[in-house]
């Protein structure tokens, strides 16, 4: 088996292999950020609208309307990037789809239904704002919220299957007895889905809060901006420490089912016991150098035992090892930024516990202002570690990435075209969102603050 795998790796990959991988990385890296807003942002908008309606809070109502418009913009650009991705799966990776399409295509089919349901109710929600009763309008946001979460589940389940493929048998290299539902609920699905959903809350929460933090740094300290910072920041602050616990869960899943990936994440070469946890460092000649070591840390992380054994990169031939430095450094970046955001959450929680208010210092607002970019960077680094750490496999230990790629000539031109599309799309999205946040929306009649009944004049003395 190993000899056949080495023979396949030795075969020359298609000339445009690197362009196919680069195009897929660009498309996924761009789309995942927008997808996070489809998962987590509707709940924040719905909460703001509910508070605005229940408490006659004009500022909350204005936030809800502004954020709803942002959802409309992001949904539109997400539809474009999602459509590009669906075409890329068939055009760039025909070997994967022809062999495993019966399994791999099933969650994407369900994701398509979730997308159509979301599209219908996004339209109703946006255009029914002044035409539906407040309660009916808020109910229209519920399917948007549920569809976004469902869509994320189906896509992440497909990715989890690539990491821990189950739900089928191979007979002479052919898939038989396919069970798409069982494949969707593979050993990695639970940890990956929860990790992704919490990550989406952090990305959206810190990103939206950072916009209002910048406004407050520029002197806009009114209640509208304070609420715009506080509401999403609260969600992100709650999610940050939870993500650390989930990170331990997913690390244990990787250690059990993809030990070589974990070894690459840690730059660990020799299979051994009582292994230290490595922070930073560069992997050179099968050795991690210039790192900070935490004694017994990796053994404790994997086995919850200081004497636990950790599988190293030496367990597989060199041709079956992932690119170590990219995997290791991206994993460290994700974890490092995650702990930095958790520290910001702790700062916020401590001050709120003491004063029932958020910190007001400029240093705190600066930290919140950069937290959005930091959260996106952690998200991207995590996906790099996940995808690059699985290489050279597209389906772990079953199909090589070089086997699945298209052999059609000219794939590089597709990469250049997609790069241009995403450059234009990014510029247009930023421009429109800045137009939305650069001005406060005018109050609609139903959003006006309730009039106060006139008080009787005091009797003359």
C-alpha positions in Angstrom: 0.0 0.0 0.0 2.7 2.5 1.0 4.8 1.5 -2.0 1.9 2.3 -4.3 1.3 5.7 -2.6 5.0 6.6 -3.0 4.9 5.6 -6.7 1.9 7.9 -7.2 3.6 10.8 -5.5 6.7 10.2 -7.6 4.6 10.8 -10.8 4.9 14.3 -12.1 2.0 16.5 -11.1 0.2 18.5 -13.7 2.1 21.7 -14.8 -0.6 24.0 -13.4 -1.0 22.0 -10.1 0.2 25.0 -8.0 -2.2 27.3 -9.7 -5.2 25.0 -9.0 -4.3 24.9 -5.4 -3.7 28.6 -5.2 -7.0 29.4 -6.8 -8.8 27.1 -4.4 -7.0 28.6 -1.4 -7.9 32.1 -2.6 -11.5 31.3 -3.1 -11.9 29.5 0.2 -10.0 32.0 2.2 -12.1 34.9 0.8 -15.5 33.1 1.1 -15.0 31.8 4.6 -14.8 35.4 6.0 -18.1 36.4 4.3 -19.7 33.1 5.4 -18.9 33.9 9.0 -21.2 36.9 8.7 -24.0 34.7 7.3 -23.6 32.4 10.4 -23.3 34.8 13.3 -24.5 38.3 12.2 -28.2 37.6 11.8 -28.5 36.7 15.5 -27.0 40.0 16.5 -29.3 41.9 14.1 -32.3 40.1 15.5 -31.3 40.8 19.1 -30.9 44.5 18.3 -34.2 44.7 16.5 -35.9 42.9 19.4 -34.5 45.2 22.0 -35.4 48.2 19.9 -39.0 47.1 19.6 -39.4 45.9 23.2 -37.8 48.9 24.9 -38.7 51.5 22.4 -35.0 52.0 21.9 -34.4 54.1 18.9 -30.6 53.6 18.8 -31.0 49.8 18.9 -33.6 50.0 16.1 -31.2 52.1 14.0 -28.4 49.6 14.6 -30.6 46.8 13.5 -31.5 48.5 10.3 -27.9 49.5 9.4 -26.7 45.9 10.2 -29.5 44.4 8.2 -28.4 46.4 5.1 -24.9 45.1 5.7 -26.2 41.6 5.8 -27.8 42.2 2.4 -24.5 43.4 0.9 -22.5 40.5 2.4 -25.1 37.9 1.3 -24.9 39.2 -2.3 -21.1 39.0 -2.4 -21.2 35.7 -0.6 -23.5 34.3 -3.3 -20.9 35.3 -5.9 -18.0 33.7 -4.1 -20.0 30.6 -3.2 -21.0 30.1 -6.9 -17.4 30.4 -7.9 -16.5 27.7 -5.4 -19.2 25.3 -6.6 -17.8 25.6 -10.2 -14.2 25.2 -9.0 -14.9 21.9 -7.2 -15.9 20.3 -10.6 -13.4 22.1 -12.8 -10.3 21.9 -10.6 -10.8 18.6 -8.8 -12.6 16.2 -11.2 -10.7 13.3 -9.7 -12.3 13.9 -6.3 -15.8 14.5 -7.7 -15.8 11.5 -10.1 -14.6 9.1 -7.4 -16.4 10.4 -4.3 -19.1 12.6 -5.7 -21.8 10.4 -4.3 -20.5 11.1 -0.8 -18.9 14.5 -1.1 -21.7 16.0 -3.1 -24.4 15.1 -0.6 -23.7 17.8 2.0 -23.2 20.4 -0.7 -26.6 19.5 -2.1 -28.2 20.1 1.3 -26.2 23.3 1.6 -27.8 24.5 -1.6 -31.2 24.1 -0.1 -30.1 26.0 3.0 -28.8 28.8 0.7 -32.0 29.1 -1.2 -34.1 29.2 2.0 -31.7 31.9 3.3 -32.0 33.9 0.1 -35.8 33.9 0.2 -36.0 35.2 3.8 -33.2 37.7 3.4 -35.3 39.3 0.6 -38.4 39.2 2.8 -36.6 40.6 5.8 -35.0 43.5 3.9 -38.0 44.6 1.8 -40.6 43.8 4.5 -39.1 46.1 7.1 -41.8 48.8 6.8 -44.5 46.4 5.4 -44.8 43.7 8.1 -45.7 44.0 11.8 -42.6 44.1 14.0 -43.2 40.6 15.4 -43.8 39.0 12.0 -40.7 40.9 10.7 -38.5 39.5 13.5 -39.9 36.0 12.8 -38.6 36.3 9.2 -35.1 36.6 10.6 -35.2 33.2 12.3 -35.0 31.2 9.0 -32.0 33.4 8.0 -30.3 32.5 11.3 -31.0 28.8 11.1 -30.2 28.5 7.4 -26.8 30.2 7.9 -25.9 27.7 10.7 -27.2 24.8 8.7 -25.2 25.8 5.6 -22.0 26.1 7.7 -22.7 22.6 9.2 -23.0 21.0 5.8 -19.9 22.6 4.3 -17.7 21.9 7.4 -19.0 18.3 7.5 -17.8 17.9 3.9 -14.4 19.2 5.0 -14.3 17.0 8.1 -15.0 14.0 5.9 -11.9 14.8 3.8 -9.9 14.7 7.1 -11.5 11.5 8.5 -13.3 9.7 5.6 -16.0 7.2 6.6 -19.3 5.9 5.3 -18.1 3.8 2.4 -16.0 0.8 1.4 -13.3 0.6 -1.3 -13.3 -2.5 -3.5 -10.5 -2.5 -6.1 -10.2 1.2 -5.7 -14.0 1.8 -6.3 -16.4 3.2 -3.8 -19.1 0.8 -2.8 -21.8 0.8 -0.1 -21.8 4.6 0.1 -23.7 6.0 3.1 -23.7 9.8 2.7 -25.4 10.6 6.0 -22.9 8.4 7.9 -20.1 10.1 6.0 -21.4 13.5 7.0 -21.2 12.5 10.7 -17.6 11.4 10.7 -15.3 11.5 13.7 -14.1 15.1 12.9 -17.6 16.6 12.3 -18.5 17.6 15.8 -15.3 19.3 16.8 -14.8 21.1 13.4 -18.4 22.4 13.3 -18.4 23.7 16.9 -14.9 25.2 16.3 -16.2 26.9 13.1 -19.4 28.2 14.6 -17.6 29.7 17.6 -15.0 31.1 15.3 -17.7 32.8 13.3 -19.1 34.5 16.4 -15.6 35.8 17.2 -14.9 37.0 13.7 -18.2 38.9 13.4 -18.3 40.1 17.0 -14.8 41.5 17.0 -15.0 42.8 13.4 -18.2 44.8 14.0 -17.1 46.1 17.4 -13.8 47.2 15.8 -15.7 49.5 13.4 -17.4 51.3 16.3 -14.2 51.4 18.3 -12.6 53.3 15.5 -15.5 55.7 15.5 -15.2 56.2 19.2 -11.5 56.9 18.9 -12.4 59.6 16.4 -14.6 61.3 19.1 -18.0 59.7 18.4 -18.8 58.7 22.0 -22.6 58.9 21.6 -24.9 56.0 22.8 -25.4 54.7 19.2 -21.7 54.0 18.9 -21.4 52.6 22.4 -24.2 50.1 21.7 -22.7 49.3 18.3 -19.5 48.3 20.1 -21.0 46.7 23.2 -23.5 44.3 21.6 -21.2 42.4 19.2 -18.2 42.6 21.6 -20.3 40.9 24.3 -20.9 37.9 21.9 -17.2 37.7 21.0 -16.1 38.1 24.6 -18.3 35.1 25.6 -17.1 33.0 22.7 -13.3 33.6 23.1 -12.7 31.5 26.3 -15.1 28.8 25.0 -13.0 28.5 21.9 -10.0 27.6 23.9 -11.8 24.6 25.4 -13.1 23.6 22.0 -9.5 23.9 20.7 -8.4 21.2 23.2 -11.2 19.0 21.9 -10.3 19.4 18.3 -6.6 18.8 19.1 -7.4 15.5 20.6 -9.5 14.5 17.6 -6.5 15.4 15.3 -4.1 13.5 17.5 -6.3 10.4 17.3 -7.2 10.4 13.6 -4.5 12.5 12.0 -1.4 12.2 14.1 0.9 13.3 11.3 -1.0 16.5 11.0 -0.6 17.2 14.7 3.2 16.4 14.4 3.4 19.0 11.6 1.5 21.5 13.7 4.0 21.0 16.5 7.1 20.5 14.4 7.6 17.1 16.2 9.8 14.6 14.3 10.6 11.6 16.7 7.8 9.4 18.0 8.4 9.6 21.7 7.0 10.1 25.2 7.0 13.1 27.6 7.0 15.5 24.7 7.2 19.2 25.2 4.8 21.7 23.7 6.6 23.9 21.2 5.8 27.6 20.7 7.2 29.3 17.6 10.4 28.0 16.0 11.5 27.0 12.5 11.6 23.4 11.3 15.0 22.7 9.7 16.5 19.3 8.8 13.9 17.3 10.8 14.4 19.5 13.9 12.5 22.4 15.3 14.8 25.3 16.2 14.5 28.6 18.1 11.2 27.4 19.7 10.0 28.0 23.3 9.3 24.6 24.9 6.8 23.8 27.6 7.9 20.6 29.3 5.4 17.7 28.9 2.9 20.1 27.3 2.2 18.2 24.1 1.9 14.8 25.9 -0.6 16.5 28.4 -2.5 18.0 25.5 -2.8 14.7 23.5 -3.1 12.1 26.3 -3.7 14.3 29.4 -0.7 12.3 30.7 2.8 13.8 31.1 4.2 10.5 30.0 1.9 10.1 27.0 3.3 9.0 23.6 3.1 11.4 20.7 3.4 10.2 17.1 6.0 12.0 15.1 6.7 12.8 11.5 9.1 9.9 11.4 6.1 7.6 11.3 5.5 8.2 7.6 7.9 8.5 4.6 9.1 12.0 3.7 6.8 12.1 0.6 3.7 11.6 2.8 4.6 14.4 5.2 2.8 17.8 5.0 4.8 21.1 4.6 5.9 21.5 8.2 6.8 25.2 8.5 3.6 26.4 6.9 1.5 24.1 9.1 3.4 24.8 12.2 3.6 28.6 11.9 -0.1 29.0 10.8 -1.2 26.8 13.8 0.9 28.9 16.2 -0.5 32.1 14.7 -4.1 30.9 15.2 -3.4 29.8 18.8 -1.4 32.9 19.7 -4.0 35.3 18.3 -6.8 33.3 20.0 -5.1 33.7 23.4 -4.6 37.4 22.7 -8.4 37.8 22.0 -9.1 35.8 25.1 -7.0 38.2 27.1 -9.0 41.1 25.6 -12.2 39.3 26.7 -10.8 38.9 30.2 -10.0 42.6 30.3 -13.5 43.4 29.3 -15.1 41.0 31.7 -13.0 42.1 34.7 -13.8 45.8 34.2 -17.5 45.0 33.6 -17.6 43.0 36.8 -16.1 45.9 38.7 -17.9 48.8 37.2 -20.8 47.4 35.1 -19.3 49.2 32.1 -16.6 48.6 29.5 -13.1 50.2 29.8 -13.1 53.7 28.4 -9.3 54.2 27.9 -7.9 54.8 24.4 -5.7 51.8 24.7 -8.7 49.6 25.2 -10.4 51.1 22.2 -7.3 50.6 20.1 -7.2 46.9 21.2 -10.8 46.5 20.1 -10.1 48.3 16.9 -7.4 45.8 15.8 -9.3 42.8 17.2 -11.4 42.5 14.1 -8.4 42.1 11.8 -6.8 39.8 14.4 -9.9 37.5 14.5 -9.9 37.2 10.7 -6.2 36.4 10.7 -6.7 33.7 13.2 -9.5 32.2 11.1 -7.4 32.2 8.0 -4.4 30.7 9.9 -6.6 28.0 11.3 -7.8 27.0 7.8 -4.3 27.0 6.5 -3.2 24.6 9.3 -6.2 22.4 8.6 -5.8 22.2 4.8 -2.0 22.2 4.4 -1.7 19.9 7.4 -3.7 17.2 5.5 -1.4 17.3 2.5 -0.4 15.5 0.3 -3.9 14.0 0.7 -7.1 15.5 -0.6 -9.0 12.6 1.1 -6.8 11.5 4.0 -4.8 8.4 3.3 -7.1 7.5 0.4 -6.6 9.9 -2.5 -3.7 12.2 -3.2 -4.3 15.8 -4.1 -2.2 15.4 -7.3 -4.5 12.5 -8.3 -7.6 14.7 -8.0 -6.5 17.8 -9.9 -7.6 18.6 -13.4 -5.1 17.8 -16.2 -6.7 20.5 -18.5 -4.2 23.1 -19.8 -4.4 26.7 -18.9 -5.5 26.5 -15.2 -3.2 29.4 -14.4 -5.4 31.7 -16.4 -8.3 30.7 -14.3 -6.3 31.7 -11.2 -5.5 35.1 -12.7 -9.2 35.6 -13.6 -10.4 34.7 -10.1 -7.7 36.9 -8.5 -9.0 39.8 -10.6 -12.6 39.0 -9.6 -11.9 38.9 -5.9 -9.8 42.1 -6.1 -12.7 44.0 -7.6 -15.2 42.3 -5.3 -13.2 43.2 -2.2 -12.9 46.9 -3.3 -16.7 47.1 -4.0 -17.6 45.4 -0.8 -15.4 47.7 1.4 -16.7 50.8 -0.5 -20.4 49.9 0.0 -19.9 48.9 3.7 -18.1 52.1 4.4 -20.9 54.0 2.9 -23.3 52.2 5.2 -21.2 52.8 8.4 -20.1 56.3 7.5 -23.4 57.8 8.1 -26.1 57.1 10.6 -29.4 56.1 9.0 -32.3 58.4 9.3 -35.0 57.2 11.7 -38.0 55.7 10.2 -41.4 56.8 11.6 -41.9 53.6 13.5 -38.3 53.9 15.0 -38.9 57.3 16.5 -38.7 57.5 20.2 -42.1 57.3 21.9 -43.6 60.6 22.8 -43.8 61.4 26.4 -47.3 62.3 27.6 -47.5 65.9 28.7 -47.3 66.4 32.4 -50.0 68.5 34.2 -48.8 71.9 35.1 -48.3 72.6 38.8 -51.0 74.7 40.4 -50.0 78.4 40.7 -49.0 79.5 44.1 
